[in-house]
Amino acid sequence: MQSHAKVVIVGGGMMGVGLAYHLAEEGWKDVVLIEKGELTSGSTWHAAGQCPSFIGNYNMAKIHHYSNTLYPRLEEITGQPAGWHGCGGIRLATTQQEVDWFNYVAGFSANVGFHMEVIGPDRIKELNPWLETDGILAGAWTNMDGHVDPSSACNAMAAGARQMGATIIRRNRVTGISQLPSGEWEVVTEHGSITCEHVVNAGGCYAREVGLWVGLDTPITNMEHHYLVTEALDAFKTWDGELPVMRDPATAGYYRQEQKSGLVGIYEHYGAREAWDHRGGCPEWDSENELFEGDIDRIAPWLEQAFERMPIFAEAGIKRIINGAIPHTPDGNPLAGPAPGLRNFWQCCGSSIGIAQGAGVGKYLAQWMVHGDSEINMACVDPRRFGGFADQAYTRAKSFEDYHEMFVTPLPGREAAAGRKVRTTPLYEPLKARGAVYSQVFGWERPKYFAPEGFAEDLQFRRNNTFAIVAGECRAVRERVGICDLSSFAKFDVTGPEAEALLDRLTANKLPKKQGGITLTHVLSGNGRIIGEWTITRLADDRFYVLTGAGAELQARDHLSVAGNGVTVTNVTDDFGILVVAGPKARDVLQPLTGADLSTPSFRWLSGQEITIAGVALRALRVNYVGELGWELHAPMTRLAELYAAVREAGEPHGISDFGVHAVNSLRMEKAYHGMNTELTNEITLIEAGSTRFYAPEKGEFQGRAATETVRQQGIAAKLVYGEAAATDCDIYGGEPVMQGDRVVGVCTSGGYGHATGKSLGFAYVDPAAAAGLEVVILGERKAFTLLDAPVWDPANERQKA
């Protein structure tokens, strides 16, 4: 066995092999994959092999679509059969909310590249003549997908990887991984050690144990999943066709044809079981090709419904039951990207539908590793979306919930019940008593809106019964004053004589020169792509306060970890809470509570000061994301409740109102403020994003400068636009196609209704030549999309400067 390699991949299932294939395809030939048993011997071999195009996340759909375009070509590319069955798939809808979801996904299918139609019961019956269609309103028909033989497809990619120069070693267990003083990794195996530049955890069901070797608590839970195969069916023996794969929320699972038999898989809504629960969910190291005893009673309620939908399945006996382990993450998406805090240690694991995702994850992760960026937005799979809050108890609770709700329609506003209250501020209970309805981001509980007692949200893609509530909160901010707990921001103190040099090297905008100055700036990759957005306040010559979004806490920590001698980086996220006090009456509320002069001459817009308000020493920043006169009050978390009570009392004569993040989105859309991971992603540069006011190439060298200059000189393929949609009862959500005649010319990134202006607003990336006659497809209907050259609210920022 060789002693050195550029990359070592630990694990030979679909995820690891998919990555090895694509690393070699991207030009990294010195790749070694090590598998303790045979390839596919963990979870891959026993998977049912479904490859759906239909999935509700725009970027996950790109991952699935790539897999579905590669698998049919694998035999031609590698010479080895992959077992592809291109029979298509149909997901069934029995409610109007599900039909709306279908229309939403159908909208972005055109941009992703897969064909999708929303079809009626008659057409469904044509495609599956044995299906009982009572109660079915529609189907999502995707004719470019199907299913694959997992072992064949995995081995075909392995053959392709070898042909391109990668090395695959079987029957050799990795026993440990450690980082050397040089920064390289030593991978210790039963047959020797390999030193490498990069190491990848593709351990599948073993991924958590592999991560523990380097101090990572990888957030996955191994769940048991059943599917069964019937005896051969007379109806199929004489039929030359093949049924589409059916996905049916009513049966909590899928069913399809398996040669001349039927196959039914169930994700039970309750009573699921963790694999190897007697060992804390961890398999034995010598476990291989392991299945568990089937439990028909556990899945019986949903199996009976499947048989009612497909009565011919009920006529046949059960030939075999497969009950195997599948890893689940807390949100159902795989872990594909850098491990937090470890240089060149990558995660490629945690996929609960790894056959559908193996090739796509491999392609886009390989791009990230080789080139520094992927061509798609990787935020939804970045392992750093989970922090220390995702301990084993949280992960287990959320993973069970993900399993139980695999076939529950993910309607906007739907809040998961498991794993809650892992990160709260002292205001959680007081605000809940005032009607706060919470959402969760990076473990933090944040108020979405404030509702009257007994209120229940009517979840749907269209405007619902929260519309008027959010409108009231927006009016309060625009007309009077509002207060919001936004403590979830990630916060860092960066201090020392080299602090300025570090931040200047990492970010694209000029740093504030004066004490108290505030700058909005971006972190770029070496390719000039946007990988972070920071607000930096200079508190002193050698002291800076860095803020970024809640979900970017670990990414920011990794960026700042390059600090050398002369810089101290302290994560103070949990130390400071944040109250946003904004609106034309904000100064009237706060001035009586402080001895500091809050007038504009003394406390200008985009500046910060360390002052005392209501007896609480805090950092007051005159900046906000809602576009009004106001301050962010960064106070010790232990005194946040005290500060809130004082501000709330002082605000009563001025009509102060609590507001949540739904109102924040409406208000920021009216101000045309960009969002990280929506308008600002690793797919584009500041040039495409139209954010050159935050780009200062004249300041000297910084990360990504040269690449950004190249884009500026060579021109762009897409540009960010802001516009108004002629919407009626639903607004832009993100992912909708932008049309010019019959041509798809762009995709929406985010949107919302501007309650102060009465406009339905959205952002989109479009063909730079597309400037007029645009329409956006919202839930299947084309709506005029009129481009705007300025924010619809206060374009000159007069209210913020007041």
Backbone hydrogen bonds, N-H to C=O, Kabsch-Sander energy under -0.5 kcal/mol:
donor,donor_aa,acceptor,acceptor_aa,energy
5,A,195,T,-2.0
6,K,30,D,-1.4
7,V,30,D,-1.7
8,V,198,H,-1.9
9,I,32,V,-2.8
10,V,8,V,-0.5
10,V,200,V,-2.8
11,G,9,I,-0.8
11,G,34,I,-2.6
17,V,13,G,-2.7
18,G,14,M,-2.1
19,L,15,M,-1.9
20,A,16,G,-2.3
21,Y,17,V,-2.6
22,H,18,G,-1.7
23,L,19,L,-2.8
24,A,20,A,-2.0
25,E,21,Y,-1.9
26,E,22,H,-2.0
27,G,24,A,-1.1
28,W,23,L,-2.5
29,K,27,G,-1.1
31,V,29,K,-2.4
32,V,7,V,-2.6
33,L,167,T,-2.9
34,I,9,I,-2.9
35,E,169,I,-2.7
40,T,12,G,-2.0
41,S,38,E,-2.0
45,W,40,T,-2.5
47,A,43,S,-0.5
47,A,44,T,-1.5
51,C,146,G,-2.6
58,Y,56,G,-0.5
61,A,57,N,-2.4
62,K,58,Y,-1.0
63,I,59,N,-1.5
64,H,60,M,-2.5
65,H,61,A,-2.8
66,Y,62,K,-2.2
67,S,63,I,-1.8
68,N,64,H,-2.3
69,T,65,H,-1.1
69,T,66,Y,-0.9
70,L,66,Y,-1.8
71,Y,67,S,-2.5
73,R,70,L,-1.8
74,L,70,L,-0.8
74,L,71,Y,-0.9
77,I,73,R,-2.3
78,T,74,L,-3.3
79,G,75,E,-2.4
80,Q,74,L,-0.5
85,H,147,H,-3.0
86,G,84,W,-0.5
87,C,85,H,-1.9
88,G,145,D,-2.9
89,G,142,T,-2.0
90,I,245,V,-2.7
91,R,140,A,-1.5
92,L,247,R,-2.6
93,A,138,A,-2.5
99,V,95,T,-1.7
100,D,96,Q,-2.5
101,W,97,Q,-1.9
102,F,98,E,-2.2
103,N,99,V,-2.3
104,Y,100,D,-2.2
105,V,101,W,-2.6
106,A,102,F,-2.9
107,G,103,N,-1.5
108,F,104,Y,-1.4
109,S,105,V,-1.4
110,A,106,A,-0.7
110,A,107,G,-0.6
112,V,108,F,-2.3
113,G,109,S,-3.2
114,F,109,S,-1.0
117,E,141,W,-2.2
119,I,117,E,-0.7
119,I,139,G,-2.7
124,I,120,G,-2.1
125,K,121,P,-2.4
126,E,122,D,-1.6
127,L,123,R,-1.8
128,N,124,I,-2.2
131,L,128,N,-1.7
132,E,309,R,-2.6
133,T,131,L,-0.7
136,I,133,T,-2.2
137,L,93,A,-2.8
138,A,93,A,-1.3
139,G,119,I,-2.4
140,A,91,R,-2.7
141,W,117,E,-3.0
141,W,139,G,-0.8
142,T,89,G,-2.6
142,T,140,A,-0.6
143,N,141,W,-0.6
145,D,142,T,-0.8
146,G,51,C,-1.2
147,H,85,H,-2.1
148,V,49,G,-2.0
149,D,82,A,-0.7
149,D,83,G,-0.8
153,A,82,A,-0.5
153,A,149,D,-2.6
154,C,150,P,-2.5
155,N,151,S,-2.5
156,A,152,S,-2.2
157,M,153,A,-2.2
158,A,154,C,-2.1
159,A,155,N,-2.3
160,G,156,A,-2.3
161,A,157,M,-2.6
162,R,158,A,-2.4
163,Q,159,A,-2.4
164,M,160,G,-1.5
165,G,162,R,-1.6
166,A,161,A,-2.5
167,T,31,V,-3.2
169,I,33,L,-3.4
170,R,168,I,-0.5
171,R,37,G,-2.0
172,N,35,E,-1.8
175,T,188,V,-3.1
176,G,188,V,-1.4
178,S,186,E,-2.0
180,L,184,E,-3.1
183,G,180,L,-2.4
185,W,196,C,-3.2
186,E,178,S,-3.3
187,V,185,W,-0.6
187,V,194,I,-3.1
188,V,176,G,-2.8
188,V,186,E,-0.6
189,T,192,G,-2.4
190,E,173,R,-1.9
192,G,189,T,-1.4
194,I,187,V,-2.4
195,T,3,S,-3.0
196,C,185,W,-2.8
197,E,5,A,-0.9
197,E,6,K,-0.7
198,H,6,K,-2.4
199,V,344,N,-2.0
200,V,8,V,-2.5
201,N,346,W,-3.0
202,A,10,V,-1.8
202,A,200,V,-1.1
206,Y,203,G,-2.6
207,A,204,G,-1.7
210,V,206,Y,-2.3
211,G,207,A,-2.5
212,L,208,R,-1.7
213,W,209,E,-0.8
213,W,210,V,-0.9
214,V,211,G,-1.7
215,G,212,L,-1.3
216,L,211,G,-2.6
218,T,216,L,-0.9
220,I,218,T,-2.0
221,T,328,H,-2.6
223,M,221,T,-0.7
223,M,326,I,-3.1
224,E,273,R,-2.7
225,H,324,G,-2.3
226,H,266,I,-0.7
227,Y,322,I,-2.2
228,L,264,V,-2.7
229,V,320,R,-2.5
230,T,262,G,-2.7
231,E,317,G,-3.3
233,L,260,K,-3.1
236,F,233,L,-0.7
237,K,233,L,-1.4
238,T,234,D,-0.8
239,W,236,F,-0.9
245,V,88,G,-2.4
246,M,244,P,-0.5
246,M,255,Y,-2.9
247,R,90,I,-2.8
248,D,253,G,-2.7
251,T,248,D,-1.3
252,A,248,D,-0.6
252,A,249,P,-0.8
253,G,248,D,-1.5
254,Y,265,G,-1.7
255,Y,246,M,-2.1
256,R,263,L,-2.2
258,E,261,S,-2.9
261,S,258,E,-2.2
263,L,256,R,-2.6
264,V,228,L,-2.3
265,G,254,Y,-2.8
266,I,226,H,-1.8
267,Y,252,A,-3.5
268,E,266,I,-0.6
275,A,222,N,-2.5
277,D,274,E,-1.1
279,R,276,W,-2.5
280,G,277,D,-1.3
281,G,276,W,-2.5
282,C,276,W,-0.5
282,C,279,R,-0.8
287,S,284,E,-1.8
289,N,41,S,-2.4
292,F,323,N,-3.3
298,R,295,D,-0.7
299,I,295,D,-1.0
300,A,296,I,-1.0
302,W,299,I,-0.7
303,L,299,I,-2.3
304,E,300,A,-2.6
305,Q,301,P,-0.9
306,A,302,W,-2.0
307,F,303,L,-2.2
308,E,304,E,-1.6
309,R,305,Q,-1.9
310,M,306,A,-2.5
313,F,310,M,-2.0
314,A,310,M,-0.8
315,E,311,P,-0.8
316,A,313,F,-1.1
319,K,229,V,-2.2
319,K,317,G,-0.6
320,R,229,V,-1.8
322,I,227,Y,-3.2
323,N,321,I,-0.5
324,G,225,H,-1.8
326,I,223,M,-2.5
328,H,221,T,-2.4
332,G,329,T,-0.7
335,L,349,C,-3.3
336,A,334,P,-0.7
336,A,381,V,-2.9
337,G,347,Q,-1.8
339,A,345,F,-3.0
342,L,339,A,-1.5
345,F,342,L,-1.1
346,W,199,V,-2.7
346,W,344,N,-0.6
347,Q,337,G,-3.2
348,C,201,N,-2.6
349,C,335,L,-2.0
352,S,350,G,-0.6
354,G,351,S,-0.7
357,Q,353,I,-1.5
358,G,354,G,-2.2
359,A,355,I,-0.5
361,V,357,Q,-3.2
362,G,358,G,-1.9
363,K,359,A,-2.4
364,Y,360,G,-2.3
365,L,361,V,-2.6
366,A,362,G,-2.0
367,Q,363,K,-1.9
368,W,364,Y,-1.7
369,M,365,L,-2.6
370,V,366,A,-2.8
371,H,367,Q,-2.8
372,G,367,Q,-0.6
372,G,368,W,-1.4
373,D,367,Q,-0.7
378,M,376,I,-0.5
381,V,378,M,-1.7
382,D,378,M,-1.4
385,R,382,D,-2.0
386,F,383,P,-1.4
390,A,387,G,-2.0
391,D,389,F,-2.0
395,T,391,D,-3.0
396,R,392,Q,-2.4
397,A,393,A,-2.3
398,K,394,Y,-2.8
399,S,395,T,-2.5
400,F,396,R,-2.3
401,E,397,A,-1.9
402,D,398,K,-2.7
403,Y,399,S,-2.5
404,H,400,F,-2.9
405,E,401,E,-1.9
406,M,403,Y,-1.5
408,V,405,E,-1.8
411,L,409,T,-1.9
414,R,411,L,-2.0
416,A,414,R,-0.5
420,R,417,A,-0.5
423,R,443,G,-1.1
428,Y,425,T,-2.1
431,L,427,L,-2.7
432,K,428,Y,-2.0
433,A,429,E,-2.3
434,R,430,P,-0.7
435,G,432,K,-1.6
436,A,431,L,-2.6
437,V,449,Y,-2.6
438,Y,436,A,-0.5
439,S,446,R,-2.7
441,V,444,W,-2.1
444,W,441,V,-2.3
445,E,423,R,-1.9
446,R,439,S,-2.9
446,R,444,W,-0.6
448,K,437,V,-3.9
449,Y,437,V,-0.9
451,A,435,G,-2.7
451,A,449,Y,-0.5
455,F,452,P,-1.8
459,L,457,E,-1.2
463,R,729,D,-3.2
467,F,464,N,-1.9
470,V,466,T,-2.8
471,A,467,F,-2.1
472,G,468,A,-2.0
473,E,469,I,-1.7
474,C,470,V,-2.5
475,R,471,A,-2.4
476,A,472,G,-1.9
477,V,473,E,-1.7
478,R,474,C,-2.6
479,E,475,R,-3.0
480,R,476,A,-2.4
482,G,582,A,-3.1
483,I,657,S,-2.2
484,C,580,V,-1.9
486,L,484,C,-0.9
486,L,578,I,-1.9
489,F,486,L,-1.3
490,A,548,T,-2.3
492,F,546,V,-2.3
493,D,570,T,-2.6
494,V,492,F,-0.6
494,V,544,F,-2.7
495,T,493,D,-0.5
495,T,568,T,-2.5
496,G,542,D,-2.3
498,E,566,G,-2.4
499,A,496,G,-1.7
502,L,498,E,-2.2
503,L,499,A,-2.3
504,D,500,E,-2.4
505,R,501,A,-1.9
506,L,502,L,-1.5
507,T,503,L,-1.5
508,A,522,H,-1.9
516,G,538,R,-4.0
517,G,514,K,-2.2
518,I,606,L,-1.5
519,T,536,I,-2.3
521,T,519,T,-0.6
521,T,534,W,-2.9
523,V,532,G,-2.2
524,L,506,L,-0.7
525,S,529,R,-2.5
528,G,525,S,-2.1
530,I,681,T,-1.1
530,I,684,I,-2.1
531,I,523,V,-2.8
531,I,529,R,-0.6
532,G,523,V,-1.0
534,W,521,T,-2.9
535,T,547,L,-2.3
536,I,519,T,-2.9
536,I,534,W,-0.5
537,T,545,Y,-2.5
538,R,517,G,-2.4
539,L,537,T,-0.8
539,L,543,R,-2.1
540,A,543,R,-1.7
543,R,540,A,-1.2
544,F,494,V,-2.4
545,Y,537,T,-2.6
546,V,492,F,-3.0
546,V,544,F,-0.5
547,L,535,T,-2.6
548,T,490,A,-2.0
552,A,549,G,-1.4
553,E,550,A,-1.4
556,A,552,A,-2.8
557,R,553,E,-2.1
558,D,554,L,-2.2
559,H,555,Q,-2.5
560,L,556,A,-2.6
561,S,557,R,-0.8
561,S,558,D,-0.5
562,V,559,H,-1.0
563,A,560,L,-1.8
567,V,564,G,-1.3
568,T,495,T,-2.9
570,T,493,D,-2.7
570,T,568,T,-0.5
572,V,491,K,-1.8
572,V,570,T,-0.9
573,T,491,K,-0.6
575,D,572,V,-0.9
576,F,572,V,-1.4
577,G,635,A,-2.9
579,L,633,L,-2.0
580,V,484,C,-2.9
580,V,578,I,-0.5
581,V,579,L,-0.6
581,V,631,W,-2.7
582,A,482,G,-1.9
582,A,580,V,-0.5
583,G,629,L,-3.1
585,K,480,R,-2.6
586,A,583,G,-2.4
589,V,585,K,-1.8
590,L,586,A,-2.3
591,Q,587,R,-2.8
593,L,590,L,-1.7
594,T,591,Q,-1.5
598,L,596,A,-0.7
602,S,599,S,-0.7
603,F,599,S,-2.8
606,L,622,R,-2.4
607,S,604,R,-0.6
608,G,516,G,-2.5
609,Q,620,A,-2.4
611,I,609,Q,-0.8
611,I,618,L,-1.6
613,I,616,V,-2.2
614,A,593,L,-2.9
616,V,613,I,-2.1
617,A,615,G,-0.6
618,L,611,I,-3.2
619,R,634,H,-2.6
620,A,609,Q,-3.2
620,A,618,L,-0.6
621,L,619,R,-0.6
621,L,632,E,-2.8
622,R,607,S,-3.1
622,R,620,A,-0.5
623,V,621,L,-1.8
631,W,581,V,-2.3
632,E,621,L,-3.0
633,L,579,L,-3.1
633,L,631,W,-0.6
634,H,619,R,-3.2
634,H,632,E,-0.7
635,A,577,G,-1.8
635,A,633,L,-0.9
637,M,575,D,-2.9
639,R,636,P,-2.2
640,L,637,M,-1.2
643,L,639,R,-2.3
644,Y,640,L,-2.8
645,A,641,A,-2.3
646,A,642,E,-1.7
647,V,643,L,-2.5
648,R,644,Y,-3.0
649,E,645,A,-2.1
650,A,646,A,-2.3
651,G,647,V,-1.8
652,E,648,R,-0.8
652,E,649,E,-0.8
654,H,651,G,-1.3
655,G,652,E,-1.7
656,I,651,G,-1.8
657,S,481,V,-1.4
659,F,483,I,-1.8
661,V,447,P,-2.5
662,H,448,K,-1.9
663,A,448,K,-0.6
664,V,660,G,-1.7
665,N,661,V,-2.1
666,S,662,H,-1.8
667,L,663,A,-2.7
668,R,664,V,-2.7
669,M,665,N,-2.0
670,E,666,S,-1.5
671,K,667,L,-1.0
672,A,669,M,-1.0
673,Y,668,R,-2.4
677,N,680,L,-3.4
678,T,675,G,-1.3
679,E,675,G,-1.2
680,L,675,G,-2.2
681,T,679,E,-0.6
684,I,681,T,-1.3
689,A,685,T,-1.8
690,G,687,I,-1.3
691,S,686,L,-2.6
694,F,691,S,-1.9
695,Y,692,T,-1.8
696,A,508,A,-2.6
699,K,696,A,-1.8
700,G,697,P,-1.3
703,Q,505,R,-2.6
705,R,702,F,-2.1
708,T,704,G,-2.1
709,E,705,R,-2.5
710,T,706,A,-1.9
711,V,707,A,-1.9
712,R,708,T,-2.4
713,Q,709,E,-2.0
714,Q,710,T,-2.6
715,G,711,V,-2.1
719,K,766,V,-2.4
720,L,688,E,-2.4
721,V,764,A,-3.1
723,G,762,G,-2.5
724,E,786,T,-2.6
725,A,760,S,-3.0
726,A,784,A,-2.4
727,A,725,A,-2.0
735,G,748,C,-2.1
738,V,746,G,-2.5
739,M,775,E,-3.7
740,Q,743,R,-2.6
741,G,773,G,-0.5
743,R,740,Q,-1.6
745,V,738,V,-2.9
745,V,743,R,-0.6
746,G,738,V,-1.1
747,V,765,Y,-2.1
748,C,736,E,-3.1
749,T,763,F,-2.1
750,S,763,F,-0.8
752,G,761,L,-2.2
754,G,759,K,-3.8
755,H,753,Y,-1.0
758,G,754,G,-2.0
759,K,754,G,-1.2
760,S,725,A,-0.6
761,L,752,G,-2.8
761,L,759,K,-0.7
762,G,723,G,-2.0
763,F,750,S,-2.6
764,A,721,V,-2.0
765,Y,747,V,-2.5
766,V,719,K,-2.6
766,V,764,A,-0.5
767,D,745,V,-2.2
770,A,767,D,-2.4
771,A,769,A,-0.9
775,E,739,M,-2.3
776,V,783,K,-3.0
777,V,737,P,-2.0
778,I,776,V,-0.8
778,I,781,E,-2.9
779,L,777,V,-0.6
781,E,778,I,-1.7
783,K,776,V,-2.7
785,F,774,L,-2.6
786,T,724,E,-2.7
786,T,784,A,-0.5
787,L,785,F,-0.5
788,L,722,Y,-3.3
792,V,670,E,-0.6
793,W,670,E,-1.9
794,D,792,V,-0.5
797,N,794,D,-1.9
801,K,797,N,-1.6
802,A,798,E,-0.6
802,A,799,R,-0.6
